[in-house]
Every structure is written in structure tokens, then in C-alpha cells.
Amino acid sequence: MTKREHAQALRDDAAMHYNCCQAVLIPFAAECGLTEEQAARLGSHFGGGMRYGSTCGALTGALMVLGLMGKDDVDTAKAALNQFREANGALDCATLLKDRAERGIPRKEGCDGMVAQGVAIVEELLGK
């Protein structure tokens, strides 16, 4: 299973709600030296824009993975932020959700797309 497929499987799991941050972080857990349970706990308060409409959880999860994988330099973080903003027009959850709603995109579908982008950004910046 690819990282993107793993992330989507987490988002589709009806038995447990994995937020956007967790869905990006968990597929990379082993490579980051974490168990999936530890990754889930680490990301638990970062969904929904830190539960407050702030920075998108998918982006936060991507930045966590990059840092845990040793890509903790400013240039890598800026590249991730710029790629995400360019693709979505914003970084904050509240604006992203409002934009998706105005375009008729269901919340889960919009969030699933941003999770896939978060995983793709990590893979690109790690050279995978």
C-alpha cells in the first residue's frame, strides 16, 4: 500500500475518525521512529486547524513528518508551505473549508484531497 493509499484508508475508517494531521503523519510513522499509536496521539490536536480553524492539519502533519525525517531547515518548510498555498489558495483550515463549501465540495472530500496533497508534498521534498 502506498503512503497515499494508507492515508485514504485512515480517512475512510468508519470505526475511528483520523483527522487530517493524523492521516498524513501515520503513514510515515515507522520511518519517523514512531508507532502508529504514537503518531495518532501526536497529531490528535492538530485536526481542524488545531481544533480552531488555524493552520490546516494536513499541512501540519506534513511539516511534522519533514521535521522528524531530518528535513528541519527553513527552506524545506517554506517549500512545503508555498506548495500547499499555491495548490489551495490558503493555509488555514477555516478559509480552506469555506472555499470548498462555496464551490460545492463536501467537507470530507475536500479534506481528503488536502491530505493527499500533504502526503505528496512530503514524498516530493524527501525525494521519494
PyMOL CGO cylinders between C-alpha atoms (Angstrom):
from pymol import cmd
from pymol.cgo import CYLINDER

trace = [
    CYLINDER, 0.00, 0.00, 0.00, 1.35, 3.42, -0.91, 0.3, 1, 1, 1, 1, 1, 1,
    CYLINDER, 1.35, 3.42, -0.91, 1.51, 6.27, 1.60, 0.3, 1, 1, 1, 1, 1, 1,
    CYLINDER, 1.51, 6.27, 1.60, -1.41, 8.00, -0.16, 0.3, 1, 1, 1, 1, 1, 1,
    CYLINDER, -1.41, 8.00, -0.16, -3.48, 4.81, -0.11, 0.3, 1, 1, 1, 1, 1, 1,
    CYLINDER, -3.48, 4.81, -0.11, -2.68, 4.36, 3.59, 0.3, 1, 1, 1, 1, 1, 1,
    CYLINDER, -2.68, 4.36, 3.59, -3.72, 7.96, 4.29, 0.3, 1, 1, 1, 1, 1, 1,
    CYLINDER, -3.72, 7.96, 4.29, -7.01, 7.49, 2.41, 0.3, 1, 1, 1, 1, 1, 1,
    CYLINDER, -7.01, 7.49, 2.41, -7.68, 4.21, 4.22, 0.3, 1, 1, 1, 1, 1, 1,
    CYLINDER, -7.68, 4.21, 4.22, -7.29, 6.04, 7.52, 0.3, 1, 1, 1, 1, 1, 1,
    CYLINDER, -7.29, 6.04, 7.52, -9.70, 8.76, 6.40, 0.3, 1, 1, 1, 1, 1, 1,
    CYLINDER, -9.70, 8.76, 6.40, -12.20, 6.11, 5.27, 0.3, 1, 1, 1, 1, 1, 1,
    CYLINDER, -12.20, 6.11, 5.27, -12.03, 4.11, 8.52, 0.3, 1, 1, 1, 1, 1, 1,
    CYLINDER, -12.03, 4.11, 8.52, -15.57, 4.25, 9.93, 0.3, 1, 1, 1, 1, 1, 1,
    CYLINDER, -15.57, 4.25, 9.93, -14.51, 2.76, 13.27, 0.3, 1, 1, 1, 1, 1, 1,
    CYLINDER, -14.51, 2.76, 13.27, -12.13, 5.63, 14.10, 0.3, 1, 1, 1, 1, 1, 1,
    CYLINDER, -12.13, 5.63, 14.10, -12.01, 9.25, 12.98, 0.3, 1, 1, 1, 1, 1, 1,
    CYLINDER, -12.01, 9.25, 12.98, -8.50, 10.13, 11.89, 0.3, 1, 1, 1, 1, 1, 1,
    CYLINDER, -8.50, 10.13, 11.89, -8.09, 13.85, 11.42, 0.3, 1, 1, 1, 1, 1, 1,
    CYLINDER, -8.09, 13.85, 11.42, -6.11, 15.33, 8.55, 0.3, 1, 1, 1, 1, 1, 1,
    CYLINDER, -6.11, 15.33, 8.55, -2.89, 15.66, 10.55, 0.3, 1, 1, 1, 1, 1, 1,
    CYLINDER, -2.89, 15.66, 10.55, -3.05, 12.07, 11.75, 0.3, 1, 1, 1, 1, 1, 1,
    CYLINDER, -3.05, 12.07, 11.75, -3.83, 10.81, 8.24, 0.3, 1, 1, 1, 1, 1, 1,
    CYLINDER, -3.83, 10.81, 8.24, -0.65, 12.44, 6.90, 0.3, 1, 1, 1, 1, 1, 1,
    CYLINDER, -0.65, 12.44, 6.90, 1.56, 11.55, 9.87, 0.3, 1, 1, 1, 1, 1, 1,
    CYLINDER, 1.56, 11.55, 9.87, 0.60, 7.90, 10.47, 0.3, 1, 1, 1, 1, 1, 1,
    CYLINDER, 0.60, 7.90, 10.47, 1.69, 6.50, 7.06, 0.3, 1, 1, 1, 1, 1, 1,
    CYLINDER, 1.69, 6.50, 7.06, 5.20, 7.80, 7.78, 0.3, 1, 1, 1, 1, 1, 1,
    CYLINDER, 5.20, 7.80, 7.78, 5.22, 6.77, 11.47, 0.3, 1, 1, 1, 1, 1, 1,
    CYLINDER, 5.22, 6.77, 11.47, 7.69, 3.87, 11.23, 0.3, 1, 1, 1, 1, 1, 1,
    CYLINDER, 7.69, 3.87, 11.23, 10.15, 5.94, 9.18, 0.3, 1, 1, 1, 1, 1, 1,
    CYLINDER, 10.15, 5.94, 9.18, 9.87, 8.69, 11.81, 0.3, 1, 1, 1, 1, 1, 1,
    CYLINDER, 9.87, 8.69, 11.81, 10.65, 6.29, 14.67, 0.3, 1, 1, 1, 1, 1, 1,
    CYLINDER, 10.65, 6.29, 14.67, 7.06, 6.26, 15.96, 0.3, 1, 1, 1, 1, 1, 1,
    CYLINDER, 7.06, 6.26, 15.96, 4.40, 3.63, 16.31, 0.3, 1, 1, 1, 1, 1, 1,
    CYLINDER, 4.40, 3.63, 16.31, 1.12, 4.36, 14.58, 0.3, 1, 1, 1, 1, 1, 1,
    CYLINDER, 1.12, 4.36, 14.58, -0.45, 4.84, 18.01, 0.3, 1, 1, 1, 1, 1, 1,
    CYLINDER, -0.45, 4.84, 18.01, 2.20, 7.42, 18.95, 0.3, 1, 1, 1, 1, 1, 1,
    CYLINDER, 2.20, 7.42, 18.95, 1.69, 9.23, 15.64, 0.3, 1, 1, 1, 1, 1, 1,
    CYLINDER, 1.69, 9.23, 15.64, -2.07, 9.26, 16.21, 0.3, 1, 1, 1, 1, 1, 1,
    CYLINDER, -2.07, 9.26, 16.21, -1.58, 10.76, 19.65, 0.3, 1, 1, 1, 1, 1, 1,
    CYLINDER, -1.58, 10.76, 19.65, 0.94, 13.32, 18.39, 0.3, 1, 1, 1, 1, 1, 1,
    CYLINDER, 0.94, 13.32, 18.39, -1.48, 14.52, 15.71, 0.3, 1, 1, 1, 1, 1, 1,
    CYLINDER, -1.48, 14.52, 15.71, -4.63, 14.34, 17.80, 0.3, 1, 1, 1, 1, 1, 1,
    CYLINDER, -4.63, 14.34, 17.80, -4.97, 18.07, 18.47, 0.3, 1, 1, 1, 1, 1, 1,
    CYLINDER, -4.97, 18.07, 18.47, -3.92, 19.31, 15.04, 0.3, 1, 1, 1, 1, 1, 1,
    CYLINDER, -3.92, 19.31, 15.04, -7.01, 18.40, 13.01, 0.3, 1, 1, 1, 1, 1, 1,
    CYLINDER, -7.01, 18.40, 13.01, -9.49, 21.13, 12.17, 0.3, 1, 1, 1, 1, 1, 1,
    CYLINDER, -9.49, 21.13, 12.17, -6.70, 23.67, 12.15, 0.3, 1, 1, 1, 1, 1, 1,
    CYLINDER, -6.70, 23.67, 12.15, -5.52, 22.90, 15.68, 0.3, 1, 1, 1, 1, 1, 1,
    CYLINDER, -5.52, 22.90, 15.68, -9.20, 22.45, 16.52, 0.3, 1, 1, 1, 1, 1, 1,
    CYLINDER, -9.20, 22.45, 16.52, -9.71, 26.15, 15.95, 0.3, 1, 1, 1, 1, 1, 1,
    CYLINDER, -9.71, 26.15, 15.95, -9.65, 26.77, 12.19, 0.3, 1, 1, 1, 1, 1, 1,
    CYLINDER, -9.65, 26.77, 12.19, -5.96, 27.68, 12.17, 0.3, 1, 1, 1, 1, 1, 1,
    CYLINDER, -5.96, 27.68, 12.17, -3.25, 26.01, 10.05, 0.3, 1, 1, 1, 1, 1, 1,
    CYLINDER, -3.25, 26.01, 10.05, -4.59, 23.05, 8.07, 0.3, 1, 1, 1, 1, 1, 1,
    CYLINDER, -4.59, 23.05, 8.07, -3.94, 19.72, 9.78, 0.3, 1, 1, 1, 1, 1, 1,
    CYLINDER, -3.94, 19.72, 9.78, -2.77, 18.09, 6.55, 0.3, 1, 1, 1, 1, 1, 1,
    CYLINDER, -2.77, 18.09, 6.55, -0.07, 20.75, 6.25, 0.3, 1, 1, 1, 1, 1, 1,
    CYLINDER, -0.07, 20.75, 6.25, 0.80, 20.49, 9.94, 0.3, 1, 1, 1, 1, 1, 1,
    CYLINDER, 0.80, 20.49, 9.94, 1.18, 16.72, 9.59, 0.3, 1, 1, 1, 1, 1, 1,
    CYLINDER, 1.18, 16.72, 9.59, 3.42, 17.18, 6.55, 0.3, 1, 1, 1, 1, 1, 1,
    CYLINDER, 3.42, 17.18, 6.55, 5.64, 19.59, 8.47, 0.3, 1, 1, 1, 1, 1, 1,
    CYLINDER, 5.64, 19.59, 8.47, 5.82, 17.16, 11.41, 0.3, 1, 1, 1, 1, 1, 1,
    CYLINDER, 5.82, 17.16, 11.41, 6.94, 14.34, 9.13, 0.3, 1, 1, 1, 1, 1, 1,
    CYLINDER, 6.94, 14.34, 9.13, 9.54, 16.52, 7.44, 0.3, 1, 1, 1, 1, 1, 1,
    CYLINDER, 9.54, 16.52, 7.44, 10.96, 17.59, 10.80, 0.3, 1, 1, 1, 1, 1, 1,
    CYLINDER, 10.96, 17.59, 10.80, 11.02, 14.05, 12.16, 0.3, 1, 1, 1, 1, 1, 1,
    CYLINDER, 11.02, 14.05, 12.16, 12.79, 12.89, 8.99, 0.3, 1, 1, 1, 1, 1, 1,
    CYLINDER, 12.79, 12.89, 8.99, 15.56, 15.45, 9.46, 0.3, 1, 1, 1, 1, 1, 1,
    CYLINDER, 15.56, 15.45, 9.46, 14.30, 17.98, 6.92, 0.3, 1, 1, 1, 1, 1, 1,
    CYLINDER, 14.30, 17.98, 6.92, 14.02, 20.66, 9.59, 0.3, 1, 1, 1, 1, 1, 1,
    CYLINDER, 14.02, 20.66, 9.59, 15.57, 23.54, 7.68, 0.3, 1, 1, 1, 1, 1, 1,
    CYLINDER, 15.57, 23.54, 7.68, 13.68, 26.74, 6.88, 0.3, 1, 1, 1, 1, 1, 1,
    CYLINDER, 13.68, 26.74, 6.88, 13.91, 26.24, 3.11, 0.3, 1, 1, 1, 1, 1, 1,
    CYLINDER, 13.91, 26.24, 3.11, 12.14, 22.88, 3.28, 0.3, 1, 1, 1, 1, 1, 1,
    CYLINDER, 12.14, 22.88, 3.28, 9.37, 24.30, 5.46, 0.3, 1, 1, 1, 1, 1, 1,
    CYLINDER, 9.37, 24.30, 5.46, 8.93, 27.28, 3.14, 0.3, 1, 1, 1, 1, 1, 1,
    CYLINDER, 8.93, 27.28, 3.14, 8.78, 24.95, 0.14, 0.3, 1, 1, 1, 1, 1, 1,
    CYLINDER, 8.78, 24.95, 0.14, 6.05, 22.88, 1.80, 0.3, 1, 1, 1, 1, 1, 1,
    CYLINDER, 6.05, 22.88, 1.80, 4.08, 25.98, 2.79, 0.3, 1, 1, 1, 1, 1, 1,
    CYLINDER, 4.08, 25.98, 2.79, 4.40, 27.54, -0.65, 0.3, 1, 1, 1, 1, 1, 1,
    CYLINDER, 4.40, 27.54, -0.65, 3.38, 24.35, -2.48, 0.3, 1, 1, 1, 1, 1, 1,
    CYLINDER, 3.38, 24.35, -2.48, 0.34, 23.92, -0.27, 0.3, 1, 1, 1, 1, 1, 1,
    CYLINDER, 0.34, 23.92, -0.27, -0.70, 27.59, -0.55, 0.3, 1, 1, 1, 1, 1, 1,
    CYLINDER, -0.70, 27.59, -0.55, -0.21, 27.56, -4.32, 0.3, 1, 1, 1, 1, 1, 1,
    CYLINDER, -0.21, 27.56, -4.32, -2.39, 24.47, -4.69, 0.3, 1, 1, 1, 1, 1, 1,
    CYLINDER, -2.39, 24.47, -4.69, -5.12, 25.61, -2.28, 0.3, 1, 1, 1, 1, 1, 1,
    CYLINDER, -5.12, 25.61, -2.28, -5.01, 29.40, -2.05, 0.3, 1, 1, 1, 1, 1, 1,
    CYLINDER, -5.01, 29.40, -2.05, -4.65, 29.43, 1.74, 0.3, 1, 1, 1, 1, 1, 1,
    CYLINDER, -4.65, 29.43, 1.74, -3.05, 27.67, 4.69, 0.3, 1, 1, 1, 1, 1, 1,
    CYLINDER, -3.05, 27.67, 4.69, -5.75, 27.97, 7.34, 0.3, 1, 1, 1, 1, 1, 1,
    CYLINDER, -5.75, 27.97, 7.34, -8.47, 25.38, 7.78, 0.3, 1, 1, 1, 1, 1, 1,
    CYLINDER, -8.47, 25.38, 7.78, -11.32, 27.87, 8.14, 0.3, 1, 1, 1, 1, 1, 1,
    CYLINDER, -11.32, 27.87, 8.14, -10.57, 29.55, 4.80, 0.3, 1, 1, 1, 1, 1, 1,
    CYLINDER, -10.57, 29.55, 4.80, -9.97, 26.24, 3.06, 0.3, 1, 1, 1, 1, 1, 1,
    CYLINDER, -9.97, 26.24, 3.06, -13.26, 24.77, 4.30, 0.3, 1, 1, 1, 1, 1, 1,
    CYLINDER, -13.26, 24.77, 4.30, -15.18, 27.94, 3.39, 0.3, 1, 1, 1, 1, 1, 1,
    CYLINDER, -15.18, 27.94, 3.39, -13.70, 27.88, -0.12, 0.3, 1, 1, 1, 1, 1, 1,
    CYLINDER, -13.70, 27.88, -0.12, -14.61, 24.21, -0.60, 0.3, 1, 1, 1, 1, 1, 1,
    CYLINDER, -14.61, 24.21, -0.60, -18.16, 24.80, 0.67, 0.3, 1, 1, 1, 1, 1, 1,
    CYLINDER, -18.16, 24.80, 0.67, -18.64, 27.76, -1.70, 0.3, 1, 1, 1, 1, 1, 1,
    CYLINDER, -18.64, 27.76, -1.70, -17.54, 25.52, -4.58, 0.3, 1, 1, 1, 1, 1, 1,
    CYLINDER, -17.54, 25.52, -4.58, -19.95, 22.75, -3.51, 0.3, 1, 1, 1, 1, 1, 1,
    CYLINDER, -19.95, 22.75, -3.51, -17.21, 20.35, -2.46, 0.3, 1, 1, 1, 1, 1, 1,
    CYLINDER, -17.21, 20.35, -2.46, -18.25, 18.21, 0.52, 0.3, 1, 1, 1, 1, 1, 1,
    CYLINDER, -18.25, 18.21, 0.52, -16.07, 18.70, 3.60, 0.3, 1, 1, 1, 1, 1, 1,
    CYLINDER, -16.07, 18.70, 3.60, -14.68, 15.15, 3.71, 0.3, 1, 1, 1, 1, 1, 1,
    CYLINDER, -14.68, 15.15, 3.71, -13.88, 15.18, 0.01, 0.3, 1, 1, 1, 1, 1, 1,
    CYLINDER, -13.88, 15.18, 0.01, -12.06, 18.50, 0.31, 0.3, 1, 1, 1, 1, 1, 1,
    CYLINDER, -12.06, 18.50, 0.31, -10.12, 17.39, 3.36, 0.3, 1, 1, 1, 1, 1, 1,
    CYLINDER, -10.12, 17.39, 3.36, -9.23, 14.05, 1.76, 0.3, 1, 1, 1, 1, 1, 1,
    CYLINDER, -9.23, 14.05, 1.76, -7.75, 15.97, -1.18, 0.3, 1, 1, 1, 1, 1, 1,
    CYLINDER, -7.75, 15.97, -1.18, -5.64, 18.12, 1.13, 0.3, 1, 1, 1, 1, 1, 1,
    CYLINDER, -5.64, 18.12, 1.13, -4.44, 15.01, 2.98, 0.3, 1, 1, 1, 1, 1, 1,
    CYLINDER, -4.44, 15.01, 2.98, -3.34, 13.53, -0.36, 0.3, 1, 1, 1, 1, 1, 1,
    CYLINDER, -3.34, 13.53, -0.36, -1.53, 16.79, -1.12, 0.3, 1, 1, 1, 1, 1, 1,
    CYLINDER, -1.53, 16.79, -1.12, 0.17, 16.74, 2.28, 0.3, 1, 1, 1, 1, 1, 1,
    CYLINDER, 0.17, 16.74, 2.28, 1.48, 13.23, 1.65, 0.3, 1, 1, 1, 1, 1, 1,
    CYLINDER, 1.48, 13.23, 1.65, 2.58, 14.18, -1.89, 0.3, 1, 1, 1, 1, 1, 1,
    CYLINDER, 2.58, 14.18, -1.89, 4.45, 17.24, -0.61, 0.3, 1, 1, 1, 1, 1, 1,
    CYLINDER, 4.45, 17.24, -0.61, 6.32, 15.10, 1.93, 0.3, 1, 1, 1, 1, 1, 1,
    CYLINDER, 6.32, 15.10, 1.93, 7.20, 12.50, -0.68, 0.3, 1, 1, 1, 1, 1, 1,
    CYLINDER, 7.20, 12.50, -0.68, 8.44, 15.16, -3.08, 0.3, 1, 1, 1, 1, 1, 1,
    CYLINDER, 8.44, 15.16, -3.08, 10.51, 17.03, -0.50, 0.3, 1, 1, 1, 1, 1, 1,
    CYLINDER, 10.51, 17.03, -0.50, 12.01, 13.77, 0.78, 0.3, 1, 1, 1, 1, 1, 1,
    CYLINDER, 12.01, 13.77, 0.78, 12.83, 12.79, -2.80, 0.3, 1, 1, 1, 1, 1, 1,
    CYLINDER, 12.83, 12.79, -2.80, 10.66, 9.67, -2.82, 0.3, 1, 1, 1, 1, 1, 1,
]
cmd.load_cgo(trace, "trace")
